[in-house]
Amino acid sequence: MPTAFAQSPIIIKFSHVVAVDTPKGKAAEFFAKRAAELTKGKVKVEVYPNSQLYKDKEEMEALQLGSVQMLAPSLSKFAPLGVKEFEAFDLPFIFDDYNDLHAVTQGPVGAKLLKKLESRGITGLAYWDNGFKVMSANKPLKSPEDYKGVKMRIQSSKVLDAQMRSVGALPQVLAFSETYQALQTGVVDGTENPPSNLYTQKMHEVQKHLSITNHGYLGYAVVVNKKFWDGLPADVRAALNKAMVESTKVANDVAFQDNQDALAKVKAAGKTTIYQPTLGERFLLKKAMFPVHKQMSSRIGEETINEIYKVTNFDPTKM
């Protein structure tokens, strides 16, 4: 047969809701490039950023129906599917640093959590970092007492609601896109974000103080439609898995660097005072928020929380 009639490539539609120049956006583009190279053109990944195909709330259903093959939603999106174990990632101070985090996301516990998605018609491939969150407000946030009565914007999460209430703050659920205006007009007083989110949304322009608490984590899971994935030839799947391993390193490296750069840019802008809590201050905040772990254990699952404690050497008796 003439080469013009050779088998056409397998198309993978990869939809996500953020911009191309974000860590997730850059990693998705890298994955598309490596997938084509490693499969020698057998696979073509079409990346649709900025909710071009589906909005935040539509994309998971689109994946389950097979209208799109690949997504990278934030981890909080899996609880509404009934897999509430993913809410463990929202628990305050469950990870001390990236070593703790990656011991979970790149180890057996992370793999076990992704496996729970299969009954929903979804195969989990990897975790991609966005980063650790900092607290910002129009007053200094140094001790747990400083949070009392402060209206803090959160994303929709029972765990994050409990986290803010544990220090006397007043949690307000708001869409990410509405947060800048809400801070500007005083509808809310403060928020929590990885520095790159805070900077790219210009929130530092309407926040006088920032505290590098690194109290919580924000991340994504790269997922595919299970039926589609299982139907791929074994050699193609192996090549795509290799591309995903390389893309995960790109995603995490870019996220880490972007957050460092964002903090430097916030500092250079001169509108926000950046505070680095002492180890003692961080411990007091951790101690104040720790009851949330117990409070949420029946919702998330005690087994999952204990498995994470074991991997990270977190000792709940020392709180």
C-alpha positions as CSV (number, residue, x, y, z in Angstrom):
1,M,0.0,0.0,0.0
2,P,1.2,3.5,-0.7
3,T,2.6,5.2,2.5
4,A,-0.2,7.8,2.2
5,F,-2.6,5.1,3.3
6,A,-0.5,3.9,6.3
7,Q,-2.2,3.7,9.6
8,S,-3.3,7.1,10.9
9,P,-2.0,8.1,14.4
10,I,-3.9,7.5,17.6
11,I,-5.3,10.8,18.8
12,I,-5.2,11.7,22.5
13,K,-7.1,14.8,23.4
14,F,-5.5,16.3,26.5
15,S,-7.7,19.0,28.1
16,H,-6.8,21.2,30.9
17,V,-8.1,24.5,32.4
18,V,-5.0,26.6,32.9
19,A,-2.7,28.7,30.7
20,V,0.1,27.2,28.5
21,D,2.8,29.0,30.5
22,T,1.9,27.4,33.8
23,P,3.8,24.3,35.2
24,K,0.8,22.1,34.1
25,G,0.6,23.8,30.7
26,K,4.4,23.4,30.0
27,A,4.4,19.8,31.2
28,A,1.4,18.9,28.9
29,E,3.1,20.4,25.9
30,F,6.3,18.4,26.8
31,F,4.3,15.2,27.1
32,A,2.7,15.8,23.6
33,K,6.2,16.2,22.1
34,R,7.7,13.2,23.9
35,A,4.7,11.0,23.1
36,A,5.1,11.6,19.4
37,E,8.9,10.9,19.6
38,L,8.7,7.8,21.7
39,T,5.9,6.2,19.8
40,K,7.5,7.2,16.5
41,G,4.5,9.1,15.4
42,K,1.9,6.4,16.3
43,V,0.4,8.8,18.8
44,K,-0.6,12.4,18.4
45,V,-1.4,14.3,21.6
46,E,-3.6,17.3,21.0
47,V,-3.4,19.7,24.0
48,Y,-6.4,22.0,24.7
49,P,-5.4,24.5,27.4
50,N,-7.5,27.3,29.1
51,S,-10.8,25.3,29.2
52,Q,-10.9,25.4,25.4
53,L,-12.8,22.1,25.3
54,Y,-14.3,21.8,28.8
55,K,-14.7,23.9,31.8
56,D,-13.5,22.8,35.3
57,K,-16.9,21.3,36.2
58,E,-17.5,19.5,32.9
59,E,-14.2,17.9,32.2
60,M,-14.4,14.8,34.5
61,E,-17.8,13.7,33.0
62,A,-16.3,14.3,29.5
63,L,-13.4,12.0,30.4
64,Q,-15.7,9.3,31.7
65,L,-17.8,9.5,28.6
66,G,-14.7,9.2,26.4
67,S,-15.2,12.7,24.8
68,V,-11.7,13.5,25.9
69,Q,-8.9,11.0,26.7
70,M,-6.7,12.8,29.2
71,L,-7.0,15.4,32.0
72,A,-4.9,16.8,34.8
73,P,-7.4,18.0,37.4
74,S,-6.6,19.2,40.9
75,L,-6.7,16.5,43.5
76,S,-9.8,18.0,45.2
77,K,-11.8,17.1,42.1
78,F,-11.8,13.4,42.9
79,A,-13.8,13.6,46.2
80,P,-17.1,14.4,44.3
81,L,-16.6,11.1,42.4
82,G,-16.8,9.4,45.7
83,V,-13.0,8.8,46.2
84,K,-12.7,11.0,49.3
85,E,-9.3,9.5,50.2
86,F,-7.8,12.2,47.9
87,E,-8.9,14.8,50.4
88,A,-5.9,13.7,52.5
89,F,-3.8,15.9,50.3
90,D,-5.8,18.9,51.7
91,L,-4.9,18.1,55.3
92,P,-2.8,20.9,56.9
93,F,0.9,20.1,57.5
94,I,0.6,16.4,56.5
95,F,3.7,17.0,54.4
96,D,6.7,18.8,55.9
97,D,8.5,19.3,52.6
98,Y,8.8,18.0,49.0
99,N,10.7,14.8,50.2
100,D,7.6,13.9,52.3
101,L,5.3,14.7,49.5
102,H,7.1,12.8,46.8
103,A,7.5,9.7,49.0
104,V,3.7,9.5,48.9
105,T,3.0,10.7,45.3
106,Q,5.8,8.7,43.7
107,G,5.4,5.6,46.0
108,P,3.0,2.8,46.8
109,V,0.5,5.0,48.7
110,G,0.1,7.3,45.8
111,A,-0.3,4.4,43.4
112,K,-2.9,2.8,45.6
113,L,-5.0,6.0,45.6
114,L,-4.9,6.3,41.8
115,K,-6.0,2.6,41.6
116,K,-9.2,3.6,43.4
117,L,-10.2,5.7,40.4
118,E,-10.5,2.6,38.1
119,S,-13.9,1.7,39.3
120,R,-15.0,5.1,38.0
121,G,-13.6,4.3,34.5
122,I,-10.5,6.3,35.1
123,T,-6.8,5.3,35.1
124,G,-4.4,7.5,37.0
125,L,-0.9,7.9,35.5
126,A,1.0,10.4,37.7
127,Y,0.9,13.3,40.2
128,W,2.0,16.8,39.1
129,D,2.9,19.5,41.6
130,N,1.6,23.0,41.8
131,G,3.3,23.6,45.1
132,F,3.0,24.4,48.8
133,K,0.7,27.2,49.9
134,V,1.4,30.4,51.7
135,M,-1.0,32.6,53.6
136,S,-1.7,36.2,52.7
137,A,-3.9,38.9,54.3
138,N,-3.9,42.6,55.0
139,K,-2.5,42.1,58.5
140,P,0.6,40.1,59.6
141,L,-0.2,36.3,60.2
142,K,2.5,35.1,62.6
143,S,0.7,33.3,65.3
144,P,-2.6,31.2,65.3
145,E,-4.3,34.0,67.2
146,D,-3.6,36.4,64.2
147,Y,-6.2,34.4,62.1
148,K,-9.1,35.0,64.4
149,G,-12.0,36.7,62.5
150,V,-10.0,37.0,59.3
151,K,-12.2,36.2,56.2
152,M,-10.1,33.7,54.2
153,R,-10.9,32.6,50.7
154,I,-10.7,28.8,50.1
155,Q,-11.6,26.5,47.3
156,S,-14.5,24.2,47.9
157,S,-13.3,21.6,50.4
158,K,-14.6,20.4,53.7
159,V,-11.0,19.9,54.9
160,L,-9.9,23.5,54.0
161,D,-13.0,24.8,55.7
162,A,-12.1,22.9,58.9
163,Q,-8.5,24.0,58.6
164,M,-9.4,27.7,58.6
165,R,-12.0,27.3,61.4
166,S,-9.3,25.6,63.6
167,V,-7.5,28.9,64.0
168,G,-10.7,31.0,64.2
169,A,-10.6,32.3,60.6
170,L,-13.8,32.6,58.6
171,P,-13.6,30.5,55.5
172,Q,-15.3,31.8,52.3
173,V,-15.6,29.5,49.3
174,L,-15.0,31.6,46.1
175,A,-14.1,30.7,42.5
176,F,-10.4,31.3,41.8
177,S,-11.2,33.8,39.1
178,E,-13.2,35.9,41.5
179,T,-10.6,36.1,44.3
180,Y,-8.7,39.2,43.2
181,Q,-11.8,41.3,43.1
182,A,-13.0,39.9,46.4
183,L,-9.7,40.8,48.0
184,Q,-9.7,44.3,46.4
185,T,-13.2,45.1,47.6
186,G,-12.8,43.6,51.0
187,V,-15.3,40.8,50.5
188,V,-12.5,38.6,51.9
189,D,-9.4,39.6,53.8
190,G,-6.9,37.0,52.8
191,T,-6.3,33.7,51.0
192,E,-4.0,30.7,50.6
193,N,-2.1,29.9,47.4
194,P,1.1,28.6,46.1
195,P,3.2,31.8,45.3
196,S,3.0,31.3,41.6
197,N,-0.9,31.4,41.7
198,L,-0.8,34.5,44.0
199,Y,1.6,36.3,41.7
200,T,0.1,35.5,38.3
201,Q,-3.3,36.5,39.6
202,K,-1.8,39.8,40.9
203,M,-3.2,39.1,44.4
204,H,0.0,40.6,45.9
205,E,-1.2,44.0,44.7
206,V,-4.1,43.8,47.1
207,Q,-2.5,41.9,50.0
208,K,-0.2,43.7,52.4
209,H,1.2,40.7,54.1
210,L,2.4,37.2,53.1
211,S,3.5,34.5,55.4
212,I,5.6,31.5,54.0
213,T,3.7,28.9,56.0
214,N,4.0,26.0,53.5
215,H,1.1,24.6,55.5
216,G,-0.7,22.7,52.7
217,Y,-0.2,21.3,49.2
218,L,-1.9,21.9,45.9
219,G,-1.4,19.4,43.1
220,Y,-2.9,17.5,40.1
221,A,-3.3,13.9,39.0
222,V,-2.9,13.1,35.3
223,V,-5.7,10.7,34.4
224,V,-6.9,8.9,31.2
225,N,-10.1,7.2,30.2
226,K,-9.6,3.6,31.3
227,K,-11.3,1.9,28.4
228,F,-9.2,3.9,25.9
229,W,-6.0,3.2,27.8
230,D,-6.6,-0.5,28.2
231,G,-7.4,-0.7,24.4
232,L,-3.9,0.7,23.4
233,P,-1.2,-1.7,22.1
234,A,1.2,-2.7,24.9
235,D,4.2,-1.1,23.2
236,V,2.3,2.2,22.8
237,R,1.3,2.2,26.5
238,A,4.9,1.5,27.5
239,A,6.1,4.5,25.4
240,L,3.4,6.8,26.8
241,N,4.3,5.7,30.4
242,K,7.9,6.7,29.7
243,A,6.8,10.0,28.3
244,M,4.7,10.6,31.5
245,V,7.6,9.8,33.8
246,E,9.7,12.5,32.0
247,S,6.8,14.9,31.9
248,T,6.3,14.6,35.7
249,K,9.9,15.6,36.3
250,V,9.4,18.6,34.0
251,A,6.1,19.6,35.8
252,N,7.6,19.3,39.3
253,D,10.8,21.1,38.4
254,V,8.9,24.0,36.7
255,A,6.5,24.3,39.6
256,F,9.3,24.5,42.2
257,Q,11.2,27.1,40.2
258,D,8.0,29.1,39.3
259,N,7.2,29.4,43.0
260,Q,10.7,30.6,43.9
261,D,10.6,33.2,41.1
262,A,7.1,34.3,42.1
263,L,8.2,35.0,45.7
264,A,11.1,37.0,44.4
265,K,8.8,39.0,42.1
266,V,6.3,39.7,44.9
267,K,9.2,41.0,47.1
268,A,10.5,43.2,44.2
269,A,7.0,44.7,43.6
270,G,7.3,46.1,47.1
271,K,3.6,46.1,48.0
272,T,3.6,43.0,50.2
273,T,5.7,42.4,53.3
274,I,7.0,38.8,53.2
275,Y,7.4,37.0,56.5
276,Q,9.3,33.7,57.1
277,P,7.9,32.1,60.3
278,T,10.4,30.6,62.7
279,L,10.4,26.9,63.3
280,G,8.6,27.6,66.6
281,E,5.9,29.7,65.0
282,R,5.4,27.1,62.3
283,F,5.1,24.3,65.0
284,L,2.4,26.4,66.9
285,L,0.4,26.8,63.7
286,K,0.8,23.1,63.0
287,K,-0.4,22.2,66.5
288,A,-3.4,24.5,66.2
289,M,-4.5,22.9,62.9
290,F,-3.7,19.3,63.7
291,P,-7.1,18.5,65.2
292,V,-8.4,18.7,61.6
293,H,-6.7,15.4,60.8
294,K,-8.7,13.6,63.5
295,Q,-11.9,15.5,62.6
296,M,-11.7,14.5,59.0
297,S,-10.4,10.9,59.5
298,S,-13.9,9.3,59.2
299,R,-14.5,11.2,56.0
300,I,-11.1,10.6,54.3
301,G,-10.4,7.2,55.9
302,E,-8.2,6.5,58.8
303,E,-6.3,3.9,56.9
304,T,-5.2,6.3,54.2
305,I,-4.1,9.0,56.7
306,N,-2.1,6.4,58.7
307,E,-0.4,5.1,55.5
308,I,0.7,8.6,54.7
309,Y,1.9,9.1,58.4
310,K,4.0,5.9,58.0
311,V,5.7,7.0,54.8
312,T,6.5,10.5,56.0
313,N,7.3,9.6,59.6
314,F,4.6,11.9,60.9
315,D,4.1,11.3,64.6
316,P,0.6,12.4,65.7
317,T,1.4,11.7,69.3
318,K,3.8,14.7,69.3
319,M,1.2,17.3,68.5
